[in-house]
Amino acid sequence: MSGRRGRGAAAPPVRQGRWATITAVVLTIAVPGVGHLYLNLLLRGVIWLAGNIALVLILRGGDVSAAGLAAVLGALRVAALADLLLTQRAASRGGPPGDR
């Protein structure tokens, strides 16, 4: 069979460790969701990335000032960062590492 995973195949392991977390934090600050994807938290990453793209498209199409756009996207980055760090913390304590 080709390199595709089947329904019952295991998800790739979540990356853990200090440097993986630091890299994921930097990526999440740059673009919410990319840090999650880097850590192999695929479902969470796709949801954060899609939300980021949707917000940008909605707000850019409306009558929103640059300051308003920056505030909303800044809040999104903070929320994505909190989700990333809490997910990593739970995984390091033996809890479920989140959706993959």
C-alpha positions as CSV (number, residue, x, y, z in Angstrom):
1,M,0.0,0.0,0.0
2,S,1.2,3.6,-0.5
3,G,2.4,5.9,2.2
4,R,-1.2,6.9,3.2
5,R,-2.5,6.1,6.6
6,G,-5.7,4.1,6.9
7,R,-8.5,4.7,9.3
8,G,-7.0,2.5,12.0
9,A,-3.4,3.7,11.6
10,A,-1.8,5.5,14.6
11,A,-1.3,9.2,14.4
12,P,2.2,10.5,14.4
13,P,3.6,11.1,17.9
14,V,3.3,14.5,19.4
15,R,6.6,16.3,19.5
16,Q,7.7,17.1,23.0
17,G,10.6,18.8,24.7
18,R,11.9,22.3,25.3
19,W,13.1,23.1,21.8
20,A,9.9,21.7,20.2
21,T,7.8,23.9,22.5
22,I,9.9,27.0,21.8
23,T,9.7,26.5,18.1
24,A,5.9,25.9,18.3
25,V,5.5,29.1,20.4
26,V,7.3,31.1,17.8
27,L,5.3,29.6,14.9
28,T,2.0,30.1,16.8
29,I,2.8,33.8,17.4
30,A,3.6,34.2,13.7
31,V,0.5,32.3,12.4
32,P,-2.0,30.7,14.8
33,G,-2.2,27.0,14.1
34,V,1.2,26.4,12.5
35,G,2.8,25.7,15.9
36,H,0.1,23.1,16.5
37,L,0.8,21.5,13.1
38,Y,4.5,21.5,14.0
39,L,3.8,19.5,17.1
40,N,1.7,17.0,15.1
41,L,-1.5,18.3,16.8
42,L,-3.2,18.1,13.3
43,L,-6.8,18.7,14.1
44,R,-6.2,21.6,16.5
45,G,-3.8,23.1,14.0
46,V,-6.2,23.0,11.1
47,I,-9.0,24.5,13.2
48,W,-6.8,27.4,14.5
49,L,-5.4,28.0,11.0
50,A,-8.9,28.0,9.4
51,G,-10.2,30.3,12.1
52,N,-7.3,32.7,11.5
53,I,-7.9,32.7,7.7
54,A,-11.7,33.1,8.2
55,L,-11.2,36.1,10.6
56,V,-8.8,37.8,8.2
57,L,-11.2,37.4,5.3
58,I,-14.2,38.6,7.2
59,L,-12.5,41.6,8.9
60,R,-10.7,42.7,5.7
61,G,-13.9,42.6,3.8
62,G,-15.7,44.7,6.3
63,D,-15.3,48.3,7.6
64,V,-12.7,47.5,10.3
65,S,-9.8,49.7,11.1
66,A,-6.2,48.4,11.1
67,A,-6.1,48.8,14.9
68,G,-9.3,46.7,15.2
69,L,-7.9,44.1,13.0
70,A,-4.6,44.0,14.9
71,A,-6.5,43.7,18.2
72,V,-8.7,40.8,17.0
73,L,-5.7,38.9,15.5
74,G,-3.6,39.6,18.6
75,A,-6.3,38.1,20.8
76,L,-6.5,35.1,18.5
77,R,-2.7,34.6,18.8
78,V,-2.9,34.8,22.6
79,A,-5.7,32.2,22.7
80,A,-3.9,29.9,20.3
81,L,-0.7,30.2,22.4
82,A,-2.6,29.4,25.6
83,D,-4.2,26.3,23.9
84,L,-0.8,25.2,22.7
85,L,1.0,25.5,26.0
86,L,-1.9,23.9,28.0
87,T,-2.0,21.0,25.5
88,Q,1.8,20.5,25.9
89,R,1.5,20.7,29.7
90,A,-1.2,18.1,29.8
91,A,0.9,15.8,27.4
92,S,4.0,16.2,29.6
93,R,2.0,15.2,32.7
94,G,0.8,12.0,31.1
95,G,-2.6,13.3,30.0
96,P,-4.1,13.1,26.6
97,P,-1.9,15.1,24.2
98,G,-4.9,16.5,22.3
99,D,-6.5,15.8,19.0
100,R,-4.1,14.5,16.4
